[in-house]
Amino acid sequence: MNPTLKVIDRRKSVRAYANQPVTEEEKDLILQATFRAPTAGNMMLYSIVEIEDRAIKDRLAETCDHQPFIARAPYLLLFLADYQRWFDYYTYCEVERRSRELYLPYRTPQAGDMLLACCDALIAAQTAVIAAESLGIGSCYIGDILEHYEIHQKLFNLSPYTLPITLVCFGHPVSKREPANRTPRFRREFIVHKNTYRRFNHEEMEAMFQDVRQRYYANGQYPNGAENVGQTYFFKKFVADYSIELSRSVKEYLKNWE
């Protein structure tokens, strides 16, 4: 296994950080790698907000599903899907006027543009995560940043064509990470399809969650009245308060783009 694959293989979410700052040199290396991430049309449809303010960190630790470790992260980056920068430039360049003169279509950013910007931002974020891992710096994604539209929009002064797609915590791990403790993933046959997508039958679905059952529910006991893994995930994640809030909040962001 080459060094790059070793870095990817040992990566896992880190939520406990040593009392050791991420140096300016390390930050620069992470960002330099991030800027080399693949991007649609070389447009870099994302922006990054480095969060240093203690009050903002404390606020995020509450609004992002009450996770105190967010406030303790030595290095905190917010990745925005950002079409505002380009659309402001289009406005500056008077594209609307010129479009009329040339009888060409004119439009504002739409849902497709938002998804393209989300892809750019997430690719950049993952590049930052791998770069950090190569430096011995752990990381953890915070998807809850998509919740509480009204709070986060005001907190970061977000303009209409920006979306906080993910927040990432970085820091040196407080202890050595053991690969054996990593969360199991679905096996290849349940993720990789040949030529077309297909749905799984009952036997395949049982096999797909075999590792999860053995690791977490070997005793056959499931929480909150659930009878199996599917019910457990549905009650714990799909209809949880944070999941309902996330969908509500994303609808509000979508209104800006539509």
C-alpha positions as CSV (number, residue, x, y, z in Angstrom):
1,M,0.0,0.0,0.0
2,N,1.5,3.4,-1.0
3,P,1.7,6.3,1.4
4,T,-1.4,8.1,0.0
5,L,-3.6,5.0,0.4
6,K,-2.2,4.5,3.9
7,V,-3.4,8.1,4.8
8,I,-6.9,7.4,3.4
9,D,-7.1,4.0,5.1
10,R,-6.2,5.3,8.6
11,R,-8.6,8.3,8.4
12,K,-11.6,8.3,10.8
13,S,-13.6,11.0,12.5
14,V,-11.7,12.6,15.4
15,R,-13.7,14.4,18.1
16,A,-11.1,14.7,20.9
17,Y,-8.2,17.0,20.4
18,A,-4.9,17.4,22.1
19,N,-4.0,20.8,23.7
20,Q,-1.9,21.5,20.6
21,P,-2.7,24.3,18.1
22,V,-2.8,23.7,14.4
23,T,0.2,25.9,13.3
24,E,-0.1,28.6,10.6
25,E,2.3,26.5,8.4
26,E,-0.1,23.5,8.8
27,K,-3.1,25.6,7.9
28,D,-1.3,26.9,4.8
29,L,-0.5,23.4,3.7
30,I,-4.1,22.3,4.2
31,L,-5.4,25.2,2.2
32,Q,-2.9,24.9,-0.5
33,A,-4.0,21.3,-1.0
34,T,-7.6,22.3,-0.8
35,F,-7.3,24.8,-3.6
36,R,-5.9,22.0,-5.9
37,A,-9.2,20.0,-5.5
38,P,-11.1,19.2,-8.7
39,T,-13.6,22.0,-9.5
40,A,-16.4,22.4,-12.1
41,G,-15.1,24.4,-15.0
42,N,-12.2,25.6,-12.9
43,M,-14.7,28.0,-11.3
44,M,-14.0,27.1,-7.6
45,L,-17.7,27.4,-6.7
46,Y,-17.0,27.5,-3.0
47,S,-15.8,29.7,-0.2
48,I,-14.2,28.9,3.1
49,V,-14.8,30.7,6.4
50,E,-12.1,30.1,9.0
51,I,-13.8,30.4,12.4
52,E,-11.6,31.7,15.2
53,D,-14.1,33.7,17.3
54,R,-14.8,31.9,20.5
55,A,-18.4,33.2,20.7
56,I,-19.2,31.8,17.2
57,K,-17.6,28.5,18.1
58,D,-19.7,28.2,21.3
59,R,-22.8,29.1,19.3
60,L,-22.1,26.4,16.7
61,A,-21.5,23.8,19.4
62,E,-25.2,24.4,20.4
63,T,-26.8,25.0,17.0
64,C,-25.1,22.0,15.4
65,D,-26.9,19.4,17.5
66,H,-25.3,20.2,20.8
67,Q,-21.8,18.9,20.2
68,P,-19.4,20.6,22.7
69,F,-16.2,19.3,20.9
70,I,-16.9,21.8,18.1
71,A,-16.1,24.7,20.4
72,R,-12.8,22.9,21.4
73,A,-11.6,22.3,17.8
74,P,-8.3,24.1,17.3
75,Y,-9.1,24.7,13.6
76,L,-12.6,25.1,12.3
77,L,-13.5,25.6,8.6
78,L,-16.9,26.3,7.1
79,F,-17.3,25.3,3.5
80,L,-19.8,27.2,1.5
81,A,-21.3,26.3,-1.8
82,D,-20.9,29.7,-3.4
83,Y,-22.4,31.1,-6.6
84,Q,-22.6,34.6,-5.2
85,R,-19.1,35.4,-6.1
86,W,-19.5,34.6,-9.8
87,F,-23.0,36.1,-10.0
88,D,-21.7,39.4,-8.5
89,Y,-18.9,39.3,-11.2
90,Y,-21.5,38.7,-13.9
91,T,-23.4,41.7,-12.6
92,Y,-20.2,43.8,-12.5
93,C,-19.6,42.8,-16.1
94,E,-23.1,43.9,-17.2
95,V,-24.0,40.5,-18.6
96,E,-27.8,41.2,-18.4
97,R,-27.5,44.2,-20.6
98,R,-25.2,42.4,-23.1
99,S,-27.4,39.3,-23.1
100,R,-30.4,41.5,-24.2
101,E,-28.3,43.1,-26.9
102,L,-27.2,39.8,-28.3
103,Y,-30.6,38.2,-27.8
104,L,-29.1,35.6,-25.5
105,P,-30.9,34.1,-22.5
106,Y,-30.3,35.6,-19.1
107,R,-31.0,33.9,-15.8
108,T,-30.1,33.9,-12.1
109,P,-28.6,30.9,-10.4
110,Q,-31.0,27.9,-10.0
111,A,-31.1,24.6,-8.2
112,G,-28.7,22.9,-10.7
113,D,-26.1,25.6,-10.1
114,M,-26.5,25.1,-6.4
115,L,-25.9,21.4,-6.6
116,L,-22.8,22.0,-8.8
117,A,-21.5,24.4,-6.2
118,C,-22.2,21.9,-3.4
119,C,-20.1,19.3,-5.3
120,D,-17.2,21.8,-5.6
121,A,-17.4,22.6,-1.9
122,L,-17.6,19.0,-0.7
123,I,-14.7,17.9,-2.9
124,A,-12.7,20.8,-1.5
125,A,-13.6,19.8,2.0
126,Q,-12.6,16.2,1.5
127,T,-9.3,17.3,0.0
128,A,-8.7,19.4,3.1
129,V,-9.5,16.4,5.3
130,I,-7.0,14.1,3.5
131,A,-4.3,16.8,3.5
132,A,-4.8,17.3,7.2
133,E,-4.6,13.5,7.8
134,S,-1.3,13.4,6.0
135,L,0.0,15.9,8.5
136,G,-1.2,13.9,11.5
137,I,-4.2,16.2,12.0
138,G,-7.6,14.6,12.6
139,S,-10.9,15.9,11.4
140,C,-14.7,15.5,11.8
141,Y,-17.4,16.6,9.4
142,I,-20.4,18.5,10.9
143,G,-23.4,18.1,8.6
144,D,-25.7,19.8,11.2
145,I,-24.5,23.2,9.9
146,L,-27.3,22.8,7.3
147,E,-29.8,23.2,10.2
148,H,-31.2,26.4,11.7
149,Y,-31.1,28.5,8.5
150,E,-32.2,31.7,10.2
151,I,-29.4,31.5,12.8
152,H,-26.6,30.5,10.5
153,Q,-27.6,32.9,7.8
154,K,-27.3,35.8,10.2
155,L,-24.3,34.4,12.1
156,F,-22.2,34.3,8.9
157,N,-23.9,37.1,6.9
158,L,-24.8,34.6,4.1
159,S,-25.9,36.0,0.9
160,P,-28.7,34.5,-1.3
161,Y,-26.5,32.3,-3.5
162,T,-24.4,30.7,-0.7
163,L,-25.1,27.5,1.2
164,P,-23.2,26.2,4.3
165,I,-22.8,22.7,3.0
166,T,-20.4,21.4,5.7
167,L,-18.4,22.4,8.7
168,V,-15.2,20.6,9.4
169,C,-13.3,20.4,12.8
170,F,-9.5,19.9,12.7
171,G,-7.1,19.1,15.5
172,H,-4.3,16.9,16.6
173,P,-5.8,13.7,18.1
174,V,-5.7,13.5,21.9
175,S,-4.6,9.8,21.6
176,K,-3.3,7.3,19.0
177,R,-6.1,6.1,16.8
178,E,-6.4,2.3,16.3
179,P,-7.7,1.2,12.9
180,A,-9.5,-1.7,14.6
181,N,-12.0,0.7,16.2
182,R,-13.2,2.2,12.9
183,T,-16.9,2.1,12.1
184,P,-17.7,-0.7,9.6
185,R,-18.6,0.2,6.0
186,F,-20.9,-1.6,3.6
187,R,-19.2,-4.2,1.6
188,R,-18.3,-3.5,-2.0
189,E,-21.1,-5.5,-3.6
190,F,-23.6,-3.2,-1.9
191,I,-22.1,0.0,-3.2
192,V,-20.5,-0.7,-6.6
193,H,-23.0,-1.4,-9.4
194,K,-22.1,-2.6,-12.9
195,N,-23.4,-0.5,-15.8
196,T,-26.8,0.2,-14.2
197,Y,-28.3,0.7,-10.7
198,R,-30.3,-2.1,-9.1
199,R,-32.3,-2.5,-5.9
200,F,-31.6,-5.3,-3.4
201,N,-33.8,-8.2,-2.4
202,H,-34.6,-9.2,1.2
203,E,-31.7,-11.6,1.5
204,E,-29.2,-9.1,0.2
205,M,-30.6,-6.4,2.6
206,E,-30.1,-8.8,5.5
207,A,-26.5,-9.5,4.3
208,M,-25.8,-5.7,3.8
209,F,-26.4,-5.0,7.5
210,Q,-24.8,-8.2,8.9
211,D,-21.7,-6.3,10.1
212,V,-23.7,-3.6,11.8
213,R,-25.9,-6.2,13.6
214,Q,-22.8,-8.1,14.8
215,R,-21.0,-5.0,16.1
216,Y,-23.8,-3.1,17.7
217,Y,-26.8,-5.4,18.2
218,A,-25.4,-8.9,18.6
219,N,-27.6,-9.4,21.7
220,G,-30.7,-8.8,19.6
221,Q,-31.7,-5.8,21.6
222,Y,-32.6,-2.6,19.8
223,P,-33.3,0.9,21.3
224,N,-36.6,2.9,21.4
225,G,-38.9,0.0,20.7
226,A,-37.2,-0.9,17.4
227,E,-37.3,-4.5,16.3
228,N,-34.4,-4.5,13.8
229,V,-31.7,-2.3,12.3
230,G,-33.9,-0.6,9.8
231,Q,-36.3,0.6,12.4
232,T,-33.5,1.7,14.6
233,Y,-32.0,3.9,12.0
234,F,-35.4,5.3,11.0
235,F,-36.3,6.3,14.5
236,K,-32.8,7.5,15.4
237,K,-32.0,9.4,12.3
238,F,-34.7,9.8,9.6
239,V,-37.4,11.1,11.8
240,A,-35.2,12.6,14.5
241,D,-35.8,16.3,15.4
242,Y,-32.5,17.3,13.8
243,S,-33.4,15.5,10.6
244,I,-36.7,17.3,10.4
245,E,-35.1,20.6,11.1
246,L,-32.4,20.0,8.4
247,S,-35.1,19.4,5.8
248,R,-37.0,22.6,6.8
249,S,-33.8,24.6,6.8
250,V,-32.7,23.4,3.4
251,K,-36.0,24.4,2.0
252,E,-35.4,27.9,3.1
253,Y,-32.0,27.9,1.5
254,L,-33.5,26.6,-1.7
255,K,-35.9,29.6,-1.8
256,N,-32.9,31.9,-2.4
257,W,-31.7,29.9,-5.4
258,E,-35.1,29.5,-7.0
